[in-house]
Amino acid sequence: MGANAEWASRSRQMLDELGIIMINLIGSPGAGKTTLLERTIERLCGRLRVAVLEGDIETTCDAERLNALGIPVSQLLTGGGCHLEAKMIHRALCDLPLSGLDMVIVENVGNLVCPAEFDIGELAKIAVLSVTEGEDKPLKYPLLFHEARAVVITKTDLLPHIPYHLPLCLDNLKRVNGAIPVFQVSAVTGTGLEAWIEWLKGLSA
């Protein structure tokens, strides 16, 4: 952890000096992180200049999807590791056109546990939780929801079709982190995305 903390500090100092914010999206595989990123970047176009660091164990599928949006994207493959480390992030940042950016969004490896334990130099961890995962995730994996600056609940368009009790999930989130803002969004209908975008813009203000 000592070396990781040093690399995280280097990245944070570099980004602070350039006036760039970095956020770290963390969620399970299939939670909708990449789709949320696509809709987020589309709506930030013309508002903030964004780059993405895309973390995966293998394959470049998600990075290829994001490349189509015409923004700088760097693929980080862990080759089996369950999270991104600060040294990997720092090296990737140094390869980005930082002078032309306002925000870097990191999509961490799909996992609710390991990524929450590691500082990568970000301003904020964002927990991504889909309605298909069950209401108990905040209680089962409390560290992430305690450390996160916000929670995005995805796939809300599915709520009429699945046995998911949203008020119970919200209550569980409050039990872990009573002050955390929660954004309920649908990438399909666009519901809730503008509130999420405005919150993101506020981070860079």
C-alpha positions, 0 to 999 in steps of 0.5 A: 500500500505504501508504494501505491499511496506514493503513486496516487499522491504523484497523480493527484498533485499533477492533476491538481496543478493542471486543474483536472479532476479524476473520478473512479467508477467502481461496480460489479461486472454488468452493472452498466458502467461502460454504458453509463460512461457512454451516455455521460460523455455524450452529455458532457460534450461541449461542457467538459473535455473528458478522457477515459482510462478503461480498466479490464482484466482482458480484451479491449471491447469497452475501450473500442466502444468509447473510442467511437465517441471521439475522446482520448481513451487508454486501455489498461489491462491487469492480466488477472488483477482484480483492480487498477493500481496507482502506478498504472494510472499515473503512467496512463495519465502521462500518455494523455493530452492533459493540457486539453482536459478538464476531467479524467474518468477511470472505469475500474475493473468490475469488482465491488471489493478490491477497487474500493481499497486502493487510492489511485489519485482520484478526487472521488470514487463513484459506486455504480449499482444496478437494480439487477444486483439486489438491494443488499449490496451496500450492506454486503460490500460496505467499504465501497459505499462508505468511501464513495462520493456518490452512488449511481443506480443504473437500469431503472427502466427495468424496475417495473419488470423485476422484483426489486424494492428500491426503497429498501436499497436506498435505506441500506445505502443510508445505513452505510453512508447517510450523506451520500447523494444517489442518482437513479438513472436509465441509459435507455430512457435518459431518466436521471442522467441530467442530474448526474451530469450537473453533479459531475460538472459541480465537481470541476467548478 
